[in-house]
């Protein structure tokens, strides 16, 4: 009998032990211990996460992991959210569904982000997976209510249907009515992205009333106030709820009905929606406020005084999303009332106006950093900032793990000193040793990248815009940031040298996006030749890049590591080193 | 910097901007302290002309600031809905780092308007007299009319005022002396 190096435990025992290891990363480490562990592990892996759908092919996944039950796929690059990636770039899920339909009959969870999902894909899901339970389509597009109808009609055990921030075409089908009367399993339903024509209230009410396990319900804007109260009364067990349109004038009967409905909801912990809310209706939710841990007011145009009142009723708040109407005074109130706050996102109410719409400055963020000891995650849009404030924030909150600052006007300097923000962001990366995500803005030189390369050793994702002076900036980041997975850059003077010098680094990362920078097509071709396991995609709608002079820079560049080789679904505006036009979709 | 190469990138680049608007905004390196209030009159006019989409106040850079489309659409829808319903004008005050918008239709007359402005910006309007304008106050409410002239608020009947007023500005008393009354 051959000696086993790893242990004398049987396969069954090892498999049982592995079943306690849920984390992907740990599973990957386990599978690398030795060949027999690799074999055992691959047969019992149930959950797969693919951060870039083009990094691997469905066939390869299926070959290695034959018994997967749950898959998560991400498609387009993050900057798609800001319209930087042209339509038709890619991210099609159909090839994956087609392969998995045959290989994984017991697949019960599909989570997709930034992918193109067609009705055909949804129909295939509905048909192929008998025990289908969870469908999450985050920021997806390409499907209509026809596809949803197919899911509703066939998936008898569906627990979760979450369409967050997806674009859904209205095919005028009353898709909600396609859930049979016998269907009672819904636990989480998020249809907040749907338009007004796409949801029938009576079908919704019937669905809610027959699903006793419903915990999370996020409706779209078109559900009026009186319907909101009805639905809450049908589902007092809700933990998460997205509230709807509020009518213009306060009517006391509507108000008391709503307040009564909310007061029944003892489990409610998270509220969002609040489109068009009128402040006079806010007290209707006061009865649940003391238990709320998450509040999304980022669509509500209520002003600071009302926001302060509301926030002072929510001492358990851990997560707050809000518009800049909260102002510095509101953030100060937040800092003194909400000591459990972990995540804060402040969005601009009028992002394209040259002038500030509300009195929100760096002071608000400083106050929260001082008053909220558990604050970890920040997304903050503002119009002015100082290095002093950033240093204070860094010193107050070394436990920050996500720091995304957007000073709205590009190249804005420190308003007190006129200096760039190198020192301020330098303090952030130096003090916040657990920082995994960082977004920079404002006036920045190569110095800030030197700090980042030196200190940001845990940083996984970095977003840069309108910053830096030369290739040295990019070089500092690529050579210094050991944990870097995703780097996205726009409008910076970074070019060929930094890229080619750090070519090997790119294979240790998931992806690099560069747009409106200084990279030449020659360099892209060279990089592609040097690094066969990188897909180097030049996205340029102006025509073939080599039809332009040699020193011409490419418009957009997306580089990602892949074991699947070049993809076969590239649109005409994506250029690689391969001249073979047979690899393209027909124009 | 790369953008100075003569590639005529901007001729073909897709941007959200008013036709003929300049590219300066993308290449700004000057430092901005308080916004320059004098630039506004053209801006306000542009905004009022185009109710379909929120018109940019200068050439917009694609994808900046980094806000998701559904969020932008949500803000814009609110604006259009609000603006077709009411008569929204911007209100600013010298020295305050922010603007407000108010719906003139909501107020029945000058006293109510002044009370609202006082609450918003924490100041006192002072006593108005036809001959002397506003006496005894540091700040004076003025408005820009349809001809682009700046007038003292209170000169004309209320109905005429709300139809003529394009925006409001609360100026320091010392600066208001030159303002004339409507003929």
Interface residues (C-beta under 8 A of the other chain):
Chain A: X79 X81 X82 X83 X84 X165 X193 X275 X276 X298 X299 X301 X347 X348 X349 X350 X351 X352 X353 X354 X355 X356 X357 X358 X359 X361 X381 X406 X408 X409 X410 X411 X412 X413 X415 X418 X439 X443 X463 X465 X490 X491 X493 X495 X516 X517 X518 X542 X548 X551 X552 X553 X555
Chain B: X1 X2 X3 X5 X7 X9 X12 X25 X26 X28 X29 X31 X32 X33 X35 X37 X39 X40 X43 X54 X56 X57 X58 X60 X61 X62 X63 X64 X65 X66 X67 X68 X69 X70 X71 X72 X74 X75 X78 X92 X96 X97 X98 X99 X101
